[in-house]
């Protein structure tokens, strides 16, 4: 029994947080490979030392420890709130435990979001698709451009080695499924040349449930494609997730302007933006 009587003593980390940093790195790698999201919590201020780390997944499971059961529970609960806020990193004071009972008097914890690298997949390498791929790359996104016409996805047209090019020789469906993967962190813009190509791409995309799905075209064209999918048994919940016509209404005319309207919507979805004019606060 410790000096605090019946109160439990702060326990040492039993996971990868302090004693096995390579195991924590492995847990992070597993999250990324699985296309999942987690929060990495690092103890940055406390009366009993700093530097301990704990990984908290969206399902509540944890790897590592900050050295105290009660603190771990408080941090795990706070991690869920952090992950829902879409912040990439933030610091919070967590827990107010009595030192006389052998716990933490206070702890400041840094939360960092762990998720796959943002990935923009562009289906269709025509004028709009090409402009969108280049624009997304200029903003630092990982970008993959897919087309079923091999001569449209060549290094002659796209010399940027950081832009991945996929020629869908075996059809759109297989190329899209392999590129989108588990869907986490992926935004897909379907900007192909016709109804049939749109439908084939969209059917494959919806199987993966990426974070964002948009399809170009007039209301009539997009409704035709969505109705075909509905008649084939695709659920209404999936179809409602499709942003069609794609992009924000900025009065776009040129391919570059259309690309800007699409990427603006992708950024807003990723960052939780409202798409309202920033100047609107002046009129409240």
BATOR-725561 format. One line per field, with one value per residue (C-alpha): residue number from 1; residue in three letters; x negated, y, z negated. Coordinates in Angstrom, 3 decimals, decimal comma. Example, Ala and Ser with C-alpha at 12.3 -4.5 7.8 and 13.67 -1.06 7.14 Angstrom:
2
n: c(1; 2);
res: c(ALA; SER);
xx: c(-12,300; -13,670);
yy: c(-4,500; -1,060);
zz: c(-7,800; -7,140);
***
This chain:
284
n: c(1; 2; 3; 4; 5; 6; 7; 8; 9; 10; 11; 12; 13; 14; 15; 16; 17; 18; 19; 20; 21; 22; 23; 24; 25; 26; 27; 28; 29; 30; 31; 32; 33; 34; 35; 36; 37; 38; 39; 40; 41; 42; 43; 44; 45; 46; 47; 48; 49; 50; 51; 52; 53; 54; 55; 56; 57; 58; 59; 60; 61; 62; 63; 64; 65; 66; 67; 68; 69; 70; 71; 72; 73; 74; 75; 76; 77; 78; 79; 80; 81; 82; 83; 84; 85; 86; 87; 88; 89; 90; 91; 92; 93; 94; 95; 96; 97; 98; 99; 100; 101; 102; 103; 104; 105; 106; 107; 108; 109; 110; 111; 112; 113; 114; 115; 116; 117; 118; 119; 120; 121; 122; 123; 124; 125; 126; 127; 128; 129; 130; 131; 132; 133; 134; 135; 136; 137; 138; 139; 140; 141; 142; 143; 144; 145; 146; 147; 148; 149; 150; 151; 152; 153; 154; 155; 156; 157; 158; 159; 160; 161; 162; 163; 164; 165; 166; 167; 168; 169; 170; 171; 172; 173; 174; 175; 176; 177; 178; 179; 180; 181; 182; 183; 184; 185; 186; 187; 188; 189; 190; 191; 192; 193; 194; 195; 196; 197; 198; 199; 200; 201; 202; 203; 204; 205; 206; 207; 208; 209; 210; 211; 212; 213; 214; 215; 216; 217; 218; 219; 220; 221; 222; 223; 224; 225; 226; 227; 228; 229; 230; 231; 232; 233; 234; 235; 236; 237; 238; 239; 240; 241; 242; 243; 244; 245; 246; 247; 248; 249; 250; 251; 252; 253; 254; 255; 256; 257; 258; 259; 260; 261; 262; 263; 264; 265; 266; 267; 268; 269; 270; 271; 272; 273; 274; 275; 276; 277; 278; 279; 280; 281; 282; 283; 284);
res: c(UNK; UNK; UNK; UNK; UNK; UNK; UNK; UNK; UNK; UNK; UNK; UNK; UNK; UNK; UNK; UNK; UNK; UNK; UNK; UNK; UNK; UNK; UNK; UNK; UNK; UNK; UNK; UNK; UNK; UNK; UNK; UNK; UNK; UNK; UNK; UNK; UNK; UNK; UNK; UNK; UNK; UNK; UNK; UNK; UNK; UNK; UNK; UNK; UNK; UNK; UNK; UNK; UNK; UNK; UNK; UNK; UNK; UNK; UNK; UNK; UNK; UNK; UNK; UNK; UNK; UNK; UNK; UNK; UNK; UNK; UNK; UNK; UNK; UNK; UNK; UNK; UNK; UNK; UNK; UNK; UNK; UNK; UNK; UNK; UNK; UNK; UNK; UNK; UNK; UNK; UNK; UNK; UNK; UNK; UNK; UNK; UNK; UNK; UNK; UNK; UNK; UNK; UNK; UNK; UNK; UNK; UNK; UNK; UNK; UNK; UNK; UNK; UNK; UNK; UNK; UNK; UNK; UNK; UNK; UNK; UNK; UNK; UNK; UNK; UNK; UNK; UNK; UNK; UNK; UNK; UNK; UNK; UNK; UNK; UNK; UNK; UNK; UNK; UNK; UNK; UNK; UNK; UNK; UNK; UNK; UNK; UNK; UNK; UNK; UNK; UNK; UNK; UNK; UNK; UNK; UNK; UNK; UNK; UNK; UNK; UNK; UNK; UNK; UNK; UNK; UNK; UNK; UNK; UNK; UNK; UNK; UNK; UNK; UNK; UNK; UNK; UNK; UNK; UNK; UNK; UNK; UNK; UNK; UNK; UNK; UNK; UNK; UNK; UNK; UNK; UNK; UNK; UNK; UNK; UNK; UNK; UNK; UNK; UNK; UNK; UNK; UNK; UNK; UNK; UNK; UNK; UNK; UNK; UNK; UNK; UNK; UNK; UNK; UNK; UNK; UNK; UNK; UNK; UNK; UNK; UNK; UNK; UNK; UNK; UNK; UNK; UNK; UNK; UNK; UNK; UNK; UNK; UNK; UNK; UNK; UNK; UNK; UNK; UNK; UNK; UNK; UNK; UNK; UNK; UNK; UNK; UNK; UNK; UNK; UNK; UNK; UNK; UNK; UNK; UNK; UNK; UNK; UNK; UNK; UNK; UNK; UNK; UNK; UNK; UNK; UNK; UNK; UNK; UNK; UNK; UNK; UNK; UNK; UNK; UNK; UNK; UNK; UNK; UNK; UNK; UNK; UNK; UNK; UNK);
xx: c(0,000; -1,305; -1,449; 1,877; 3,740; 6,261; 5,678; 3,892; 0,406; -0,323; -1,376; -4,264; -3,456; -2,644; -2,434; -4,735; -4,527; -7,723; -9,414; -8,953; -8,778; -9,163; -5,913; -4,127; -5,527; -4,204; -0,760; -0,744; -1,812; 1,010; 3,538; 2,255; 2,161; 5,739; 6,917; 8,091; 7,854; 6,388; 5,109; 1,562; 1,543; -1,762; -2,224; -3,844; -3,304; -2,790; -4,313; -5,739; -7,571; -6,760; -7,122; -4,895; -2,699; 0,526; 2,348; 6,159; 8,175; 11,697; 13,087; 11,572; 8,784; 5,385; 1,699; -0,706; -0,070; -0,711; -1,534; 1,724; 4,994; 7,221; 5,222; 5,368; 9,161; 9,495; 7,165; 8,951; 12,276; 10,756; 9,236; 12,714; 13,701; 10,452; 10,969; 14,495; 13,226; 11,069; 8,092; 4,670; 3,190; 4,204; 3,149; 5,531; 5,332; 6,690; 7,498; 7,469; 6,334; 5,348; 1,593; 2,280; 3,919; 0,957; 2,533; 1,889; 2,542; 2,897; 1,607; 1,308; 1,540; 0,756; 3,186; 2,081; 4,276; 2,981; 4,611; 3,650; 2,151; 4,922; 5,345; 7,241; 8,266; 9,343; 11,257; 10,904; 7,866; 9,676; 9,422; 11,106; 9,452; 6,011; 6,544; 7,846; 4,907; 2,379; 4,155; 4,444; 0,740; -0,104; 1,755; -0,314; 2,163; 1,174; 2,894; 3,740; 5,133; 6,980; 8,174; 9,057; 7,220; 3,532; 2,412; 4,197; 2,110; -1,487; -4,496; -4,486; -1,228; -2,023; -5,770; -5,313; -6,774; -4,744; -1,500; -0,544; 0,868; 3,048; 4,134; 7,311; 6,537; 8,860; 11,687; 12,460; 13,806; 10,631; 8,373; 10,677; 11,038; 7,282; 6,547; 9,214; 8,464; 10,183; 11,350; 10,146; 8,526; 9,517; 11,478; 12,699; 13,790; 15,503; 14,959; 15,067; 16,294; 19,703; 22,602; 21,302; 17,839; 19,373; 21,565; 18,766; 16,473; 19,115; 20,234; 16,642; 16,079; 19,192; 18,047; 15,045; 16,918; 14,211; 14,458; 15,639; 17,281; 18,205; 19,379; 19,286; 22,122; 25,400; 28,319; 29,826; 26,646; 25,914; 29,532; 29,440; 26,351; 27,692; 31,033; 29,283; 27,387; 30,571; 32,371; 29,473; 29,861; 27,392; 28,740; 30,128; 27,668; 24,760; 26,291; 27,006; 23,297; 22,458; 21,947; 23,467; 23,060; 19,644; 18,060; 19,090; 21,072; 18,468; 19,741; 16,907; 16,563; 13,056; 11,620; 9,284; 12,176; 14,210; 11,187; 10,966; 14,645; 14,167; 11,018; 12,576; 15,391; 12,879; 10,931; 14,137; 15,251; 11,847; 11,457; 15,085; 15,534; 18,981; 18,322; 19,861; 18,126; 15,588; 16,909; 20,382; 19,502; 19,518; 23,208; 24,361);
yy: c(0,000; 3,467; 6,601; 7,800; 4,960; 3,278; 5,580; 3,882; 5,057; 6,443; 3,461; 3,382; 3,331; -0,232; 0,490; 2,012; 5,566; 5,639; 2,234; 1,236; 4,177; 1,861; 0,135; 3,502; 4,260; 0,891; 1,687; 5,000; 3,245; 0,737; 3,575; 5,119; 1,837; 1,132; 4,552; 5,364; 8,456; 8,819; 11,421; 11,397; 12,840; 14,102; 15,241; 18,688; 20,042; 18,317; 18,197; 14,751; 15,138; 15,500; 13,594; 10,568; 9,736; 7,872; 7,126; 7,247; 5,808; 6,850; 3,637; 4,541; 1,950; 3,168; 2,443; 3,654; 5,530; 8,901; 7,126; 7,395; 5,525; 8,490; 10,816; 8,318; 8,165; 11,958; 12,362; 9,647; 11,427; 14,731; 13,094; 12,224; 15,902; 16,931; 14,536; 15,842; 19,428; 18,806; 20,652; 19,367; 20,134; 21,850; 21,958; 21,485; 21,312; 17,930; 16,596; 18,202; 15,507; 15,956; 15,604; 14,384; 11,330; 10,543; 11,819; 14,698; 18,253; 19,353; 18,297; 20,095; 17,782; 18,356; 16,585; 15,945; 14,477; 11,298; 10,498; 9,579; 12,300; 14,280; 12,742; 14,217; 11,709; 13,203; 10,928; 12,404; 14,142; 16,552; 20,328; 20,572; 17,447; 18,599; 22,056; 20,550; 18,153; 20,949; 23,290; 20,637; 19,891; 23,584; 23,560; 20,634; 17,797; 14,323; 13,944; 11,012; 11,623; 8,740; 8,393; 5,484; 7,185; 6,423; 9,360; 11,750; 10,702; 11,042; 12,847; 14,945; 16,538; 16,356; 16,634; 17,057; 13,831; 14,304; 13,889; 10,220; 9,182; 6,119; 4,807; 2,792; 0,162; -2,379; 0,077; 2,806; 0,609; -1,288; 1,775; 3,830; 1,143; 0,567; 4,292; 5,309; 2,379; 2,616; 6,163; 7,904; 11,248; 10,917; 13,447; 12,297; 14,534; 12,743; 14,922; 12,421; 12,968; 11,248; 9,620; 6,066; 6,970; 9,025; 6,125; 3,572; 5,821; 6,832; 3,257; 2,275; 5,408; 4,906; 1,421; 2,988; 5,856; 8,544; 11,736; 13,735; 12,768; 15,259; 14,856; 17,473; 18,165; 19,969; 19,195; 17,063; 15,080; 14,466; 13,497; 10,949; 9,284; 9,334; 7,894; 5,044; 4,203; 4,426; 2,035; -0,411; -0,573; 2,010; 3,301; 6,796; 7,544; 6,994; 9,073; 12,004; 12,150; 12,965; 16,667; 17,060; 19,351; 19,586; 22,733; 26,076; 28,647; 31,273; 31,880; 29,779; 29,668; 28,567; 25,131; 26,790; 28,606; 25,399; 23,658; 26,438; 26,050; 22,282; 22,566; 25,293; 22,886; 20,115; 22,399; 23,574; 19,978; 18,987; 22,008; 22,366; 25,713; 27,278; 28,674; 31,971; 35,247; 36,194; 39,756; 38,673; 39,366; 43,090; 42,940; 41,107);
zz: c(0,000; 0,855; -1,273; 0,113; -1,560; 0,712; 3,718; 6,631; 7,414; 10,838; 12,896; 15,355; 19,036; 20,052; 23,749; 26,336; 24,998; 22,918; 22,932; 26,538; 28,948; 31,938; 30,965; 30,912; 34,343; 35,475; 34,085; 35,976; 39,167; 38,708; 38,416; 41,630; 43,525; 42,527; 43,691; 40,168; 37,962; 34,486; 32,052; 30,745; 27,213; 25,802; 22,212; 22,478; 18,956; 15,623; 12,128; 12,845; 16,130; 19,816; 23,068; 22,485; 25,497; 26,109; 29,357; 29,195; 32,091; 33,059; 31,588; 28,206; 28,274; 27,105; 27,502; 24,853; 21,622; 20,024; 16,774; 14,843; 15,318; 14,516; 16,728; 19,601; 19,303; 19,289; 22,244; 24,239; 23,707; 24,752; 27,841; 29,130; 28,896; 30,598; 33,518; 34,140; 34,420; 37,526; 35,996; 36,975; 33,566; 30,333; 26,694; 23,766; 20,000; 18,989; 15,550; 12,131; 9,731; 6,073; 5,495; 1,953; 3,471; 5,680; 8,891; 11,276; 10,071; 13,673; 17,071; 20,388; 23,364; 27,039; 29,380; 32,967; 35,664; 37,296; 40,624; 44,186; 46,357; 48,117; 51,558; 54,493; 57,164; 60,483; 62,843; 66,308; 67,805; 70,103; 69,769; 66,358; 64,953; 66,055; 64,548; 61,290; 60,974; 61,476; 59,065; 56,361; 56,704; 56,335; 52,996; 51,756; 52,188; 53,214; 56,592; 58,857; 62,336; 64,044; 67,629; 69,876; 72,748; 72,303; 74,419; 72,028; 68,985; 70,175; 68,783; 71,921; 70,734; 67,004; 66,361; 62,597; 61,197; 58,018; 59,957; 60,221; 63,606; 64,129; 67,524; 66,940; 69,546; 67,911; 67,431; 64,913; 62,126; 61,318; 61,588; 59,369; 56,690; 56,501; 56,347; 53,829; 51,509; 48,123; 48,891; 45,727; 46,540; 50,210; 52,264; 55,671; 58,540; 61,437; 64,496; 67,353; 70,885; 70,787; 68,928; 69,178; 67,895; 65,064; 64,008; 64,082; 62,041; 59,544; 58,924; 58,071; 55,967; 53,845; 52,877; 51,106; 49,408; 49,691; 47,645; 50,662; 53,953; 56,639; 60,236; 62,962; 65,354; 65,755; 63,476; 66,230; 66,844; 63,170; 62,476; 65,299; 63,825; 60,262; 61,396; 63,208; 60,036; 57,970; 60,318; 60,069; 56,294; 54,977; 51,652; 51,239; 48,426; 50,800; 53,578; 51,256; 50,449; 54,078; 54,727; 58,149; 59,926; 58,331; 56,908; 55,458; 57,422; 58,265; 61,798; 63,235; 67,020; 67,978; 67,096; 64,606; 62,917; 62,742; 61,203; 58,619; 57,691; 57,228; 55,146; 52,999; 52,130; 51,372; 49,037; 47,320; 46,736; 45,373; 43,105; 42,050; 43,789; 44,204; 47,710; 46,532; 47,496; 44,836; 45,001; 43,879; 40,222; 41,003; 41,885; 38,756);
***
